[in-house]
Amino acid sequence: MKFIESQNNKEFKDLKKLISRSGARKSKNFIVEGKKELLNCKDCGFNLTKIYICSEFFDKTKNKIQKKSEVVDLSKTLFKKISKQTDGIIGLFQKKDLDLKSLNLPKNAFIIVLESPEKPGNIGAVFRTADAAGVDAIIISNPKTEIYNQNIIRNSIGSVFSMQTALATNKETIKFLKDKNIKIISTLIKNSIDFRSINYQGSISIIVGPEESSLSREWVDESNEKIKIPMKGKMNSLNLSVSAAIVIFEAIKKRN
């Protein structure tokens, strides 16, 4: 087993790039921290290419490692530069093609579209909620954040691996929904109606805007329905993941 202890080692430098926003976006690979998350990712069909362990954390006598995968041992100092978790294991996986064509949608599909979400914790929480509710797919429209960000993985409890996902522009997403005759239901504050008063039957997509602003004009113009969550306080907006959860479960109730 190869052992790396120098931070000038090229393989370590390449690995470290994957924890940066730009490095993660450019690479064809991503890292998964922790034994449970690693096994979950593998079970969801992702290709595991390499395993990194830290012998000071990872007990090889108690934990089985897949023999087909190359295993590299990192010093404690280097491992902690990549991961803060103490399982002592990291998996290097290949990304999947997340285009709209990859989505396999059932009749009467239920899709969530997130336009330009930025906060990984919120994105992960939406994935977790969507998985719990039985949503068929999530589309990230005009993405700004790397989908395999470690905070997204953690907050989604691994559902970012199991949920059908696609990345696309607003224009591509709108065309895809219209071509599939999927109703566009946009969450807006102005010129919209109570989210509890509409019909959620059939094939639908619920569009949720960025944390810091409303949906783009493209969505406003192409919406079949414009909905809002009535609020009695002084604040006129909710956290993205909370808004999505409220509407998702209202839709589930009406669809059932």
C-alpha positions as a Markdown table, in Angstrom:
| # | Residue | x | y | z |
|---|---|---|---|---|
| 1 | Met | 0.0 | 0.0 | 0.0 |
| 2 | Lys | 1.4 | 3.4 | -1.0 |
| 3 | Phe | 2.0 | 5.8 | 1.8 |
| 4 | Ile | 2.0 | 9.6 | 1.3 |
| 5 | Glu | 3.2 | 12.0 | 3.9 |
| 6 | Ser | 4.5 | 15.0 | 1.8 |
| 7 | Gln | 2.1 | 17.8 | 1.0 |
| 8 | Asn | 4.2 | 18.4 | -2.2 |
| 9 | Asn | 3.2 | 15.0 | -3.5 |
| 10 | Lys | 1.4 | 15.4 | -6.9 |
| 11 | Glu | -1.3 | 12.9 | -6.1 |
| 12 | Phe | -2.1 | 14.6 | -2.8 |
| 13 | Lys | -2.1 | 18.0 | -4.5 |
| 14 | Asp | -4.6 | 16.7 | -7.0 |
| 15 | Leu | -6.8 | 15.3 | -4.3 |
| 16 | Lys | -6.7 | 18.5 | -2.3 |
| 17 | Lys | -8.0 | 20.4 | -5.4 |
| 18 | Leu | -11.2 | 18.5 | -5.1 |
| 19 | Ile | -12.2 | 20.3 | -1.9 |
| 20 | Ser | -12.0 | 23.7 | -3.6 |
| 21 | Arg | -15.0 | 25.0 | -5.5 |
| 22 | Ser | -13.2 | 25.5 | -8.8 |
| 23 | Gly | -11.2 | 22.3 | -8.6 |
| 24 | Ala | -14.3 | 20.2 | -7.8 |
| 25 | Arg | -16.2 | 21.7 | -10.8 |
| 26 | Lys | -13.4 | 21.1 | -13.3 |
| 27 | Ser | -12.7 | 17.5 | -12.2 |
| 28 | Lys | -14.4 | 14.4 | -13.5 |
| 29 | Asn | -14.1 | 13.0 | -10.0 |
| 30 | Phe | -15.4 | 13.8 | -6.5 |
| 31 | Ile | -14.6 | 12.7 | -3.0 |
| 32 | Val | -16.9 | 11.1 | -0.4 |
| 33 | Glu | -16.0 | 11.2 | 3.2 |
| 34 | Gly | -16.8 | 8.4 | 5.7 |
| 35 | Lys | -17.4 | 4.7 | 5.4 |
| 36 | Lys | -21.3 | 4.9 | 5.5 |
| 37 | Glu | -21.4 | 7.6 | 2.8 |
| 38 | Leu | -18.8 | 5.8 | 0.7 |
| 39 | Leu | -20.9 | 2.6 | 0.7 |
| 40 | Asn | -24.1 | 4.5 | 0.0 |
| 41 | Cys | -22.5 | 6.2 | -3.0 |
| 42 | Lys | -21.2 | 2.9 | -4.3 |
| 43 | Asp | -24.6 | 1.2 | -3.8 |
| 44 | Cys | -26.2 | 3.9 | -5.9 |
| 45 | Gly | -24.1 | 3.0 | -8.9 |
| 46 | Phe | -21.2 | 5.4 | -8.8 |
| 47 | Asn | -17.9 | 4.1 | -9.9 |
| 48 | Leu | -15.3 | 4.0 | -7.1 |
| 49 | Thr | -11.8 | 4.6 | -8.5 |
| 50 | Lys | -9.6 | 4.9 | -5.4 |
| 51 | Ile | -9.7 | 4.8 | -1.6 |
| 52 | Tyr | -7.7 | 7.0 | 0.7 |
| 53 | Ile | -7.3 | 6.0 | 4.3 |
| 54 | Cys | -5.4 | 7.3 | 7.4 |
| 55 | Ser | -4.1 | 4.3 | 9.3 |
| 56 | Glu | -4.1 | 6.3 | 12.5 |
| 57 | Phe | -7.9 | 6.6 | 12.3 |
| 58 | Phe | -8.9 | 3.6 | 10.1 |
| 59 | Asp | -8.7 | 0.2 | 11.7 |
| 60 | Lys | -8.1 | -2.3 | 8.8 |
| 61 | Thr | -8.6 | -5.2 | 11.1 |
| 62 | Lys | -12.2 | -4.2 | 11.8 |
| 63 | Asn | -13.1 | -2.7 | 8.5 |
| 64 | Lys | -13.1 | -4.5 | 5.2 |
| 65 | Ile | -11.8 | -2.6 | 2.1 |
| 66 | Gln | -12.9 | -3.5 | -1.4 |
| 67 | Lys | -10.0 | -5.4 | -2.8 |
| 68 | Lys | -10.6 | -4.3 | -6.4 |
| 69 | Ser | -9.9 | -0.6 | -5.5 |
| 70 | Glu | -6.5 | 0.9 | -5.1 |
| 71 | Val | -5.9 | 2.0 | -1.5 |
| 72 | Val | -3.5 | 4.8 | -0.6 |
| 73 | Asp | -2.5 | 5.6 | 3.0 |
| 74 | Leu | -2.3 | 9.3 | 3.9 |
| 75 | Ser | -0.5 | 10.6 | 7.0 |
| 76 | Lys | -2.7 | 12.1 | 9.7 |
| 77 | Thr | -1.5 | 15.6 | 8.9 |
| 78 | Leu | -2.4 | 15.2 | 5.2 |
| 79 | Phe | -5.7 | 13.4 | 5.8 |
| 80 | Lys | -6.9 | 16.2 | 8.1 |
| 81 | Lys | -6.2 | 18.7 | 5.3 |
| 82 | Ile | -8.8 | 16.9 | 3.2 |
| 83 | Ser | -11.3 | 15.7 | 5.7 |
| 84 | Lys | -12.3 | 16.5 | 9.3 |
| 85 | Gln | -14.2 | 13.3 | 9.9 |
| 86 | Thr | -12.5 | 10.6 | 12.0 |
| 87 | Asp | -13.6 | 7.4 | 10.1 |
| 88 | Gly | -10.3 | 7.7 | 8.4 |
| 89 | Ile | -11.5 | 6.8 | 4.9 |
| 90 | Ile | -12.3 | 8.8 | 1.7 |
| 91 | Gly | -13.6 | 7.4 | -1.6 |
| 92 | Leu | -12.7 | 8.9 | -4.9 |
| 93 | Phe | -15.6 | 8.5 | -7.3 |
| 94 | Gln | -16.4 | 9.3 | -11.0 |
| 95 | Lys | -19.1 | 11.8 | -11.6 |
| 96 | Lys | -22.2 | 10.8 | -13.6 |
| 97 | Asp | -23.5 | 12.6 | -16.6 |
| 98 | Leu | -26.3 | 14.8 | -15.1 |
| 99 | Asp | -28.0 | 16.0 | -18.3 |
| 100 | Leu | -31.8 | 16.2 | -18.8 |
| 101 | Lys | -31.7 | 13.2 | -21.2 |
| 102 | Ser | -30.6 | 11.0 | -18.3 |
| 103 | Leu | -33.9 | 11.5 | -16.4 |
| 104 | Asn | -36.2 | 8.5 | -16.6 |
| 105 | Leu | -39.6 | 9.9 | -15.6 |
| 106 | Pro | -42.8 | 8.0 | -14.9 |
| 107 | Lys | -46.3 | 9.0 | -15.9 |
| 108 | Asn | -47.5 | 11.9 | -13.8 |
| 109 | Ala | -44.0 | 12.9 | -12.8 |
| 110 | Phe | -43.3 | 15.1 | -9.9 |
| 111 | Ile | -40.1 | 17.3 | -10.3 |
| 112 | Ile | -38.5 | 19.9 | -8.2 |
| 113 | Val | -36.5 | 22.6 | -10.0 |
| 114 | Leu | -34.0 | 24.7 | -7.9 |
| 115 | Glu | -32.9 | 27.8 | -9.8 |
| 116 | Ser | -29.3 | 28.9 | -8.9 |
| 117 | Pro | -29.2 | 27.6 | -5.3 |
| 118 | Glu | -26.0 | 28.5 | -3.6 |
| 119 | Lys | -26.0 | 27.3 | 0.0 |
| 120 | Pro | -25.0 | 23.6 | 0.1 |
| 121 | Gly | -26.8 | 23.0 | 3.4 |
| 122 | Asn | -30.1 | 24.1 | 1.8 |
| 123 | Ile | -29.6 | 22.1 | -1.3 |
| 124 | Gly | -28.8 | 19.0 | 0.7 |
| 125 | Ala | -31.9 | 19.5 | 2.8 |
| 126 | Val | -34.1 | 19.8 | -0.3 |
| 127 | Phe | -32.7 | 16.5 | -1.6 |
| 128 | Arg | -33.4 | 14.8 | 1.7 |
| 129 | Thr | -37.0 | 16.1 | 1.7 |
| 130 | Ala | -37.6 | 15.2 | -1.9 |
| 131 | Asp | -36.4 | 11.7 | -1.3 |
| 132 | Ala | -38.6 | 11.3 | 1.7 |
| 133 | Ala | -41.6 | 12.6 | -0.2 |
| 134 | Gly | -41.0 | 10.3 | -3.2 |
| 135 | Val | -40.2 | 13.1 | -5.7 |
| 136 | Asp | -39.1 | 11.7 | -9.1 |
| 137 | Ala | -36.3 | 14.0 | -9.9 |
| 138 | Ile | -34.5 | 17.3 | -9.1 |
| 139 | Ile | -33.3 | 19.7 | -11.7 |
| 140 | Ile | -30.7 | 22.3 | -10.7 |
| 141 | Ser | -31.3 | 25.2 | -13.2 |
| 142 | Asn | -28.4 | 27.6 | -13.8 |
| 143 | Pro | -26.3 | 25.8 | -11.1 |
| 144 | Lys | -23.8 | 27.9 | -9.1 |
| 145 | Thr | -22.7 | 25.2 | -6.6 |
| 146 | Glu | -20.9 | 21.9 | -7.2 |
| 147 | Ile | -23.6 | 19.2 | -6.8 |
| 148 | Tyr | -21.2 | 16.8 | -5.0 |
| 149 | Asn | -20.1 | 19.4 | -2.5 |
| 150 | Gln | -19.3 | 17.7 | 0.9 |
| 151 | Asn | -22.0 | 19.8 | 2.7 |
| 152 | Ile | -24.6 | 18.8 | 0.2 |
| 153 | Ile | -23.7 | 15.1 | 0.6 |
| 154 | Arg | -23.8 | 15.4 | 4.4 |
| 155 | Asn | -27.1 | 17.4 | 4.6 |
| 156 | Ser | -28.8 | 15.2 | 2.0 |
| 157 | Ile | -27.8 | 12.1 | 4.1 |
| 158 | Gly | -26.7 | 10.6 | 0.8 |
| 159 | Ser | -29.9 | 11.2 | -1.1 |
| 160 | Val | -28.0 | 13.3 | -3.6 |
| 161 | Phe | -26.6 | 9.9 | -4.8 |
| 162 | Ser | -30.0 | 8.1 | -5.1 |
| 163 | Met | -32.2 | 10.9 | -6.4 |
| 164 | Gln | -32.5 | 11.4 | -10.2 |
| 165 | Thr | -30.7 | 14.7 | -10.8 |
| 166 | Ala | -30.0 | 16.9 | -13.8 |
| 167 | Leu | -28.1 | 20.1 | -14.3 |
| 168 | Ala | -29.2 | 22.6 | -17.1 |
| 169 | Thr | -29.7 | 26.2 | -18.0 |
| 170 | Asn | -33.1 | 27.9 | -17.4 |
| 171 | Lys | -33.8 | 27.8 | -21.1 |
| 172 | Glu | -33.0 | 24.1 | -21.4 |
| 173 | Thr | -35.0 | 23.3 | -18.4 |
| 174 | Ile | -38.1 | 25.2 | -19.5 |
| 175 | Lys | -38.0 | 23.6 | -23.0 |
| 176 | Phe | -37.6 | 20.2 | -21.4 |
| 177 | Leu | -40.6 | 20.7 | -19.2 |
| 178 | Lys | -42.8 | 22.1 | -22.0 |
| 179 | Asp | -41.8 | 19.3 | -24.4 |
| 180 | Lys | -42.8 | 16.7 | -21.7 |
| 181 | Asn | -46.1 | 18.6 | -21.0 |
| 182 | Ile | -45.1 | 19.1 | -17.4 |
| 183 | Lys | -46.9 | 21.8 | -15.6 |
| 184 | Ile | -44.7 | 24.7 | -14.3 |
| 185 | Ile | -45.6 | 25.8 | -10.8 |
| 186 | Ser | -43.4 | 28.7 | -9.7 |
| 187 | Thr | -43.1 | 29.9 | -6.1 |
| 188 | Leu | -43.3 | 33.7 | -6.1 |
| 189 | Ile | -44.3 | 36.5 | -3.7 |
| 190 | Lys | -45.9 | 38.9 | -6.1 |
| 191 | Asn | -48.9 | 38.3 | -8.3 |
| 192 | Ser | -49.4 | 34.8 | -7.0 |
| 193 | Ile | -52.1 | 32.8 | -5.2 |
| 194 | Asp | -52.1 | 30.6 | -2.0 |
| 195 | Phe | -50.2 | 27.4 | -2.7 |
| 196 | Arg | -53.0 | 25.4 | -1.0 |
| 197 | Ser | -55.5 | 26.4 | -3.6 |
| 198 | Ile | -54.2 | 24.9 | -6.8 |
| 199 | Asn | -54.4 | 21.5 | -8.5 |
| 200 | Tyr | -51.2 | 19.4 | -8.2 |
| 201 | Gln | -52.5 | 16.4 | -10.3 |
| 202 | Gly | -50.7 | 15.1 | -13.4 |
| 203 | Ser | -47.1 | 15.8 | -14.3 |
| 204 | Ile | -45.9 | 18.8 | -12.4 |
| 205 | Ser | -42.7 | 20.7 | -11.6 |
| 206 | Ile | -42.3 | 23.1 | -8.6 |
| 207 | Ile | -39.8 | 25.8 | -9.2 |
| 208 | Val | -38.0 | 27.3 | -6.2 |
| 209 | Gly | -35.9 | 30.4 | -6.5 |
| 210 | Pro | -32.5 | 31.4 | -5.1 |
| 211 | Glu | -32.0 | 32.1 | -1.4 |
| 212 | Glu | -31.3 | 35.8 | -1.9 |
| 213 | Ser | -33.7 | 36.7 | -4.7 |
| 214 | Ser | -36.9 | 35.8 | -6.6 |
| 215 | Leu | -37.1 | 33.6 | -9.7 |
| 216 | Ser | -35.9 | 34.9 | -13.0 |
| 217 | Arg | -38.2 | 36.5 | -15.4 |
| 218 | Glu | -38.1 | 33.4 | -17.7 |
| 219 | Trp | -39.9 | 31.4 | -15.1 |
| 220 | Val | -42.4 | 34.1 | -14.4 |
| 221 | Asp | -43.3 | 34.3 | -18.1 |
| 222 | Glu | -43.5 | 30.5 | -18.6 |
| 223 | Ser | -45.4 | 29.5 | -15.4 |
| 224 | Asn | -48.7 | 27.7 | -15.6 |
| 225 | Glu | -49.3 | 28.5 | -11.9 |
| 226 | Lys | -47.7 | 31.1 | -9.6 |
| 227 | Ile | -48.0 | 30.3 | -5.9 |
| 228 | Lys | -47.0 | 31.8 | -2.6 |
| 229 | Ile | -46.9 | 30.7 | 1.0 |
| 230 | Pro | -48.9 | 33.2 | 3.1 |
| 231 | Met | -47.0 | 34.7 | 6.0 |
| 232 | Lys | -48.3 | 36.7 | 8.9 |
| 233 | Gly | -45.0 | 38.1 | 10.2 |
| 234 | Lys | -42.9 | 41.0 | 9.0 |
| 235 | Met | -40.6 | 38.7 | 7.0 |
| 236 | Asn | -41.8 | 38.0 | 3.4 |
| 237 | Ser | -39.6 | 35.0 | 2.6 |
| 238 | Leu | -38.6 | 31.6 | 4.0 |
| 239 | Asn | -35.5 | 29.5 | 3.9 |
| 240 | Leu | -35.2 | 27.8 | 0.5 |
| 241 | Ser | -35.4 | 24.2 | 2.0 |
| 242 | Val | -38.3 | 25.1 | 4.3 |
| 243 | Ser | -40.3 | 26.7 | 1.4 |
| 244 | Ala | -39.6 | 23.6 | -0.8 |
| 245 | Ala | -40.7 | 21.2 | 2.0 |
| 246 | Ile | -43.9 | 23.0 | 2.7 |
| 247 | Val | -45.0 | 23.0 | -1.0 |
| 248 | Ile | -43.7 | 19.5 | -1.6 |
| 249 | Phe | -45.8 | 17.9 | 1.1 |
| 250 | Glu | -48.9 | 20.0 | 0.2 |
| 251 | Ala | -48.5 | 18.7 | -3.4 |
| 252 | Ile | -48.1 | 15.1 | -2.1 |
| 253 | Lys | -51.3 | 15.4 | 0.0 |
| 254 | Lys | -53.3 | 16.7 | -3.0 |
| 255 | Arg | -51.8 | 14.2 | -5.4 |
| 256 | Asn | -52.8 | 11.3 | -3.1 |
